[in-house]
């Protein structure tokens, strides 16, 4: 996103009030302390220079907003106007301050002076990306960072790989993205060679940014035409694509077509207009694959076709239709920043959520017998049986991809080999790949397996799922907590549920609950259902999941839960979504 200085004369374009100043050098811009004249900055594709020099933009934020930008182990906020009820929270000043605070954190982490650091920034195609990147570069400049690199369009995994790739090895990589969220959102994910930052790290960065905001409430001048020539433009996505191609070559080890092991295969890619289009043209096609029929490969921050999200039903339906229409052997669908993916088999069957976990578990357990597989809390009983039937150990942990990955790393370090850590959302990490959640790497593992099975004359990848028992019914609803202290309130609701389950006929709590409260229900004839009530990690919401192996099983459990809710009459819990299950 660039800016044009002038009056707003197009009602269809969103506008914001900013102070705009001109500057002759970055140093002069830093010294500006007075208020500039108020003008309208219009969001259009080109910027114009002021007569007395290059224009600079000044926006302001508040310490409270900066602290609220923390979203677990990353930063996330509203970056563009245009959606009613969603005011901008992640503006240029916020990006500037977060960038500067990150430099302080990184200098401490690495034991280096800022002038000795190298930091690279990539972004997905969101419209707000260029402006936020430019502001972050200005924040780095305020700390005199030694080397600043603009990687342009990138993926989240590529930003990490840029910290460990020989000959590149930046001290840090930052990805500007809001994953699958709408066009007006944006955020930042931070990496060093040790992996992604944790919640405590992001908390410090946001708090340090808030303190800097408190000290300079009038904001900082950010050049509109780029910070200065010191920012290097060095794209990395093609280097990352080459790494993925090498993985497929080595993994497939084709006896007659080593350099083109995908010859004769048709694989379509649905990138949802996010960052994943490179996978078709720079990874698969050079290896011999026919990628005709792929769709939405061009980056477009408006995401005009469907949400770039493998969990979204419309997105998956679209990818399935493309796979079937192309008569492809395999389809791959990515989220915006390519840290998640799912696949579609040659018959048009989507392989995501529990099926995706089972497929990857089967591949990993063949390579690493007895490995532990860590998942989030909402995985099915059938998946647990599948993993155990393959000789693995299943640990059903808690939601949050970072929580899942960290638990797998902890267990592995403690002597319990753990080669796969994956959420039902598709955030999947493998020990062999730096424990990095990487949707492209997951797709590569599955493609390698497909090639091997093709060479051996075996069946397709779906044959690996033949022993997976799937639920007949499943449902997820969200219950809103309407009081301010939602964490404590949700905790009290869970405690009362634990007490109530003791007298609920046919219900038994599971032995281990890492998150919320999961309860099994005897459905007769050896069948079993379950429900799980848990608190959202960040929002004033409780999530209720049901799964059943018999017709009407979800309704039966919902009826019992509704009876309990009505008995308790929780004043600050909106349970209408549960009631709606029975009203359908």
N, C-alpha and C positions, 0 to 999 in steps of 0.2 A: 504494500500500500504506500503510495506517494501522496504528496499534498500540493495543492495549488493555492498560492496566496491571492486572496481577492474576495469579492462579495459573493455570497451564495445567491444564485439565481435559478437554481434547479430544485424544485420542491421534492423531486423523486430521490435526491441524493441526501444521505444523512449528514448533518453538520454538528460541529462541536465548537464551543467558544474556547479559544486558546490565546495566550500572549505570544506574539511572534516578534522576534528581534532579528536584526541582521548582525553578522559577525565577519571579521576579516581573517580570523585564525581561531583555532581551537582554544588556544591559551586565552585570547580575548574573551571568547564565549564563556569560559569558566569564571572569569572575573566579573561578569555582568551581575550586578546585585539589585538593580532597580527594576521596577515593574515596567513591562513593555506595554504598548498601546493594545487595547482589546480589538481584535478583528476576527472575522469568521474564516476558519480553515475548511475548505471544501474537499471532500474525499473523491478525487478524480485521478486519472492515471498519470498525470505529468506535473512536475513542479516547475515554477518559474523563479528566477533569481531577482532579488531586490536590487535597485540601482546602486546602492552603496555597498554591495557585497552579497555573500551567500546568506539566504534567510535561515533563521534558526527557530525552532519551535520550543515553547515552554508550556508544559502541562503541570498540574499539581495533583497530589494524592494526599492521603492521611495515614498516620501510623496504624490506625485501626484497620483500614482497608488492606494495608500491606500484610498485616498479621493474618488476616482472613484469607489471603491468597494461598496459604498452605493447603494442599490437598494430599494429606498423607506424606508420601515420599516425593512429591513433586509440587509444582506451583500451577495454579489454574485460576482463570477468571474470565470476565466478559471483556472483550477487547474491541468490539465494534458496537455502535449504536444501531438501532433498527428493529429491535425486538421489544415490544411493550413490556414494561415491568422489569427489564434487565438493564440497569444502568451500567456504564463502563466502570470496571474496577481495575483492569490491567491495561493501563495506558503507558505512554512513553516514559513518563517520570517513574512509574513503578518499575518498568524494565531497566531503566538507568540505575536506580537504587539497588535493585536485586542483583544486577550485574556487578556493581561495585562491591556489594556485600559478599558476593560469591568469590571475588578475587581475594578478599581478606581471609575467607574460610580456606580457600585453596592454598594460599601462601602458608598458612599455619599447617595444613595437612601435608604439604610437600616439603616444608622446611626451606622454602625458597623466598627470595625477594620477588615482588610483583614483576620487576624488570626481567626476571629470569624465567617467567612463566610463559607457556604457550596455551592458548585457549581457542578452540574452534567451535563455531556455531552453525548448525543446520536447521532447516525448518520444513514443515509440510506446506502445502500450497495455500494455506489460509490467507485471506486478503490482508489481514493485519500483520502478517509475518515480517515483511521487509521493514516496516516502520519500527516494530518492536526489536528486530535484530539491530537496526541502526542505533536505537536508543541504548541497547545493551552494549554495543561497541563503544558508545560514548562513555558509558559507565566504566568500562575497562580502561578507556583512555584517562579517566580521572584518577586512576590508580597507577598509571604508567606501566601497564602490562607490556612485556617485551615483545610478544608476537600474538597477533589477533588474526584469525582466519575465518573467512566467510565461506562455508561449504555449500551455500545455496540450498536447493531442494535436496533433501536427504531423508533418511529413515532413522527412527530411534536406535535400532541395533547398529546401523552404520556409524552413528555418532559415538557409540561405545567403541566399536572396532577401530575407530580412528585413534583411540588412546593406546591400543595394544599392537597395532600393525607396525612391523619393523620399517624404519625409514620415514614413518609419520609420527606415531607415538606422541600426540599432544598431551600436555599435562591434564587437560580436561576437554570433554566434548559436551555441548549443550544442544538439546533438540527443542525447538519451539513448536509445540503441538498441543492440541487438546484432545488427542485421540479421535474417537468417533463422534464427539459432541458437535452441535450445530456450528454453522459458519461464523457466528459472532463470538465464539469462545476462542481462547488460546491459552497457552501455558508454557511451562519449561520443565524438561527432565534433564538432570545433571549427572555426568559420569566422570569418573577417573578410571585408571587402569584396574582399580580394585572393584569396580562395578558401580551401580547406581547409588546415589546418596540415600540415606535413611531418614526417617521422620525427624530425628533429633537434629540432623544436619540442616534440613530445610527449616526447621523451627528457628535455629540460630540465624540462618541467612535472612529470614523474614523479619526477625526481631532486630537484627543489625540494620536492615534497610529501614525499618520503622524508626529506629533511633536517629539515623541520618536524616530522615524526613522531618523529624521533630526539630532537628538543628537547622534545617534549611527548608522551611515550609513554602517558600516562594518558587521552588522548583529549580531546575537546571536547564541551561540552553543546549538544545540538541540540533546540530546541523541537519537541514532537510535533504541535502544532496550527498549524504555520506559523511562519515566522521572525518577522515582524511586518507591520504594515500597509504598510510601505514597498515590499513586493513587489507590483507591479501585475499584474493578470490581464488580458492583452491578446492574445486568440487572433489568429493570423495566417493560418490555413489558408483562410479564405474570401477574403481579399485575394489570396492566391496562386492560388486557383481562378479569380478574376476575371481575373488575368493570363493564365492558360491559355485561358480562353474568348476573350479578345481575340486571342490568337495564332491560334486556329482560325478566327475570323471573318475576320481579315486574310489568312491563308494560303489559305483556301478561296475567299474573295471571291465568294460565291455571287451570281449576277446578279439573282435574284428573292427570295432569302431570306437577305439578308446577316446578320441577327441570329439566324437559326435555320438555319444551313447544314447541320445534321445531320437535318433533317426528312426522314422517309422511310427513315432508316437505323436498323437495330437493332444496338446494340453492347452486349455484356454485359461486366461487370467482375467479376473474382475477386480480392478483396483479401485473402483468406486470414485475415480477422479482424485484419489489421494496420491501418496508418494510411491505406490507399489507398481506402477506401470513398467518400470525398468526391468522387472522380473521376467516379463514376456520377451522384450526385445534385446535385453543385455545378458540374460542368463539362459533362458530356454532356447531361443531361436539359434544362437551361435552353436548350441550343442546338438543341433539337428532337428529340434522339435518343430512341428507345424503348430503355430500359435494363432492361425486364422480363426476368427470367431471370438477372440478375446475382446473385452469391452471396457470402456471407461478408463483407458490407460493414461489419457492426458491429464496432467494435474490441473485442477480447477477448484479454487477455494470456495466457490459457491455450492459445490457438490450437487449439481443439477439433476442427477439421475436417480440416485438412491443414497441413503446413509452409508458411508464407508464403514460398515460394521458387520462382521460375520454372524453376530447374534441377532441382527435385525431380520425379521421374517421376510420383509419385502426384498431386502438385499439378497438374502439367500435364495429366494424364489427366482430372482432375476439371474443369479449365477447358475442356478440349476437349469433354467430355461436356455441359457447360452450354451451350457455344456451339452444338453440334449440336442439342440439345434445344430451344433457343430459336429455332432457325433464324435465327441472327443473321448479319449481314453481317461482323461482326468480333468477336473476343473479346480482352480485355486482362487479363493477370495480372501482379500486382505482388508484390514482396517486402515485408517488414514495413514498412520505412521509406521505400519508394517511390523509392529511388535506382536500382532495377533493374526491368525489365519485359520481357515477351515478348508476342507476339500470336498469335492463331489466325485463320486465314482462314475464309471462309464455308463451305468444304467440310470444315472441322474439321482442317485441317492445321496443326500447331504450327509457328510461325516463331520459333525461338530459336537460340542459339549461332551457328554459321556462317551459317545462313539469315538470322538477324536482322541480322548484320553486313552480309551481302550486300545485303539490302533497304535498309538505311540508306545503304550506300555508293552504291547506284544512285540514290537520291534526292539525296544530297549531290553526287555527281559530275555530275548533271544541272544542279544549281544552281551548282556550282563546278568546272568542267572542269579536270582535271589535278591535283586535290587529292591530297595524301598521306593515306592512311588508316593509322593506327597501331593494331595489335592486340597481343594477348598471344602467347605462344610456341606455343600448341597449336592454332592455326587450321589449316584444311586447305589442301592444295595447290590444290584446286578453288577455294577462296575467293580465293587469290592470283591465279589465272588470271582469275577473274571481275572482280576490281578492275582488273587491268591491261587486260582486254578492254574495260572501260568508260572507258579512258583515264586511270585513276588510278595512283598509286604505292602499293604495299603495303609497309609496314614491319612485319615480324613481330618484336616486341620481347619483353619478359619479362612474367611473371605479376605481378599486383598492379595494381589499377585505378589507383592513384596513380602507379605507375611508367609505365603506359601514357599517362596524361594528361600527366604531366610531360615525357615524351619528345615528345609531339605539340606541346606548348607550346614546348619548346626548339627544335624544328625550325622551327616557324612564326616564332619570333623571329629565327631565323638566316636567314630569307628563303625557306624552303621551305613554301609554303602548306599548312596542315594543318587541315582542317575537321571531321574525325571521328577520335575516339580511343575505342576500345571493346574491352572484354574479352569473351571467349566467355561469361562468367558473366552478361552483360547490363548491366554497368556501362558505359554509353555517354555520352560527352561530346562536345559540339559547340562549335566556336569561337564561333558566333553566340549561344550561351547560356552565356557566361562560362567555357567549358571545364568545366562542371559536370556530373557524372554524375547524370542526372535521368531516372528511369524514366517520369515523367509527360510530360516534354518529348519523349522518344522516342516515346511513344504518340501525342502530339499531331502530331508530324511525319508519322507513318504515317497517322493519321486524315485529315490534310489531303490527303495523296496519294490516299487512297481517295476522298475527295470530288471531287477534281479529275478522277480517272479516271471516276467516276460521271457527272459533268457532261459529259465529252467523249464519253461512250458507249463508253469503252474497257473492257478487261477488269479484273478485280480486281487487288489488289496482288501476289498470287502470280505474276502474269504477268511481273513484274519479275525473277523468279528462274528464268525458263525456261532461261537459259544457265548456271546454276550447276551445275557437276559435283560430285556428292556421292560420298563414299566408300561402298563396298559394306559394309565392316566397320570397326568402330572399338572400341577398348577402352582403359580406364584402370585401372591398378592402383597400389597404394601399398606401398612397401617400407619397413619400419620400421628405423631405425638405433637400436641398443640401447646405444651407448656415450655417455658424457657429452659429449665434444667432437664433436658430430654434424656441425657445419659442416665441420671439417677432414676428418673421416672421409668425408663425402659428396664433398668435393672430390677426395680421393684415388681414390674409386671412379670418378668421372668421368674422371680422368686415365688410369686403367687401361683404361677403355672406349675412349678415343681411340686408345690404342696398339693395342688388339685389333681395332678396325674396319679397320685397315690390311690385315689378313690375312683379313677376312671376305668371301668371294666374293659379288659382286653388291651390296655395300653401299658407299655413297659419302657422306661427311659433307657437309652443306649448306655453302655458301660462308660464310654469316654465322650465327653462333650468339651471340645476346645472353644466352641463358640455357640452362644445361645443355648437352646434346650431342644434336643432331638428325641423324639418318642416313637417307638415302634407300635404297630397295631396288628394284632392277630386277625387275619382275614379269612381263616379257615382253609382246610384242604392244603395245608403247607404254604399258603400264600401270606405275604406280609406287606403291609403298607407302613408309611411313616409320615410324620410332619415335623418340621423344624421351625421354631420361632427364634429369631435373632435380631439384634440391633444393627442398623446400618453403621458402617465405620465412621461416617462423617456427618450424616444428615439426621434430622429429627424424625426418623422413620424406623418402624419395625417391619421386618420382612418375614412372611410366613410361606413356607414351601410345603406342598403335599405331593406324595407319590403313592400310587396304588397299583396292585397287580390284578384287581378285579373290576368289573363294570360297576360304576356307582361308588367305588371306594373313596374317591376324593370327596364326594358329597357327604358320605357317611362321617368321615373325619371332620369335615367342615361343620356339620350339624352339631357334633359334640363340642367343637371349639366355640361355636356361636353360643351354645347353651352356657358355657363357662363365662364367656365375655358378658353376656346379658346378666348373669348372676352377679358378677363383680361390678358391672356398670362403671368402668374406668372413665372418669370425667375428662381426662386429657388424652384419650386414645380414640382416634377416629377409625372404627372397625367396619365402616360401611363396605369396604372392598371384600371382606369376608362374607358379610351378609349377601352380597351380590352373587356369590357362587350358588347360593340356594335359591335366589330369586330369578335365575335365568330361565 
